[in-house]
């Protein structure tokens, strides 16, 4: 069988003979540039933006740039193996799609498109807690899936999400720890735009029976505070909420439920008091492997291993939560030293290319999570765009391994870039 790198190249070049060019650019910079042009201003702010002055976003990329692959020659690399095992499943490449919420900003039906694209490319996706479609619907059209959990103030709702993820056939639950409150995101703030306040990205909630009960309690409670001032924008927001709610538009417009659902979500989403004591209860509440996402400090990694979790994702949320945070790739070695071989460690944040994947795996990551690039593919060509981005990243990973004289990503030689 032709290796993925050669196969992808040959397809592109064969189509080029007839004058066809890739609809989805193969390089990360052009991919981002064209996708940003295709997105609305709000979507671009949400996808592209980071916390504060966005130094963490840049730090994530700088961390990869400081590592250099040192190619070796005259080694037999005719047969290469990119596969990796995670939680009893063999993946064709060390790559998963990261959970990204509110993707309906980019394209209607986005999460189902991402699921189809991931399945076509043969990689798992982590279903976002803030998806625009219920996890059951996403899992039904995806390949292997994990489920991301944001720990709500309602433990009953958390248990409901966990039960649904098990029933939907997810392979693991990814507890995101770095978003117990939203970071300071100037691009969104300057637009006065929070997608969840417009009913975007709350489908896991509106499809949940426990959340439905909480909404009814909101409706039964006395109104708190003054109603919003009636302005043209307030009317447009009301119409957005109405369109984004499940059910028919006219029925939703007459019903108080969609607005109450948004209000309820905003009340229960954030849990700043989340602690290790809460985490200790999770093992008895789910049969799924538990993966903690957002770990950057070795002491936290060590404590997670001692708590019996099944995996760690080293992540700074793509630079969206804390400005001046340590880059995820820079934090990876310390986390690996802390946990040893006790559990798999994955890397998220800053990954753009196959060479990035190779670098992270060579440093010890079991696999990586790809984020913004697949969203760029989604913006340009829906499910096909997602698949093309993943195929391009895997193709480059395969070629980088072979050209570096290695048959696996872990076999490449790497050094820190010399200070000049």
Buried (B, 14 or more C-beta within 10 A) or exposed (E): EEBBBEBBBEBBEEEEEEEEEBEBBBEBEEBBEBBBEBBEEBBBBBBBBBBBEBBBBBBBBBBBEBBEBEBBEEEEBEEBBBEBEBBEEEBBBBBBBBBBBBBBBBBEBBBBBBBBBBBBBBBBBBBBBBBBBBBBBBBBBBBBBBBBBBBBBBBEBBBBBBBBBBEBBBBBBBBBBBBBEBBBBBBBEEBEBBBBBBBBBBBBBBBBEBBBBBBEEBBEEEEEEEEEEEEEEEEEBBBBBBBBBBEEEEEBBEBEBBBBBBBBBEBBBBBEEBEEEBBEEBEEBBEBBBBBBBBBBBEBBBBBBEBEBBBBBBBBBBBBBBBEBBBBBBBBEBBBEBBEEBBBBBBBBBBBBBBBBBBBBBBBBBBBBBBBBBBBBBBBBBBBBBBBBBBBBBBBBBBBBBBBBBBBBBBBEEEEEEEE
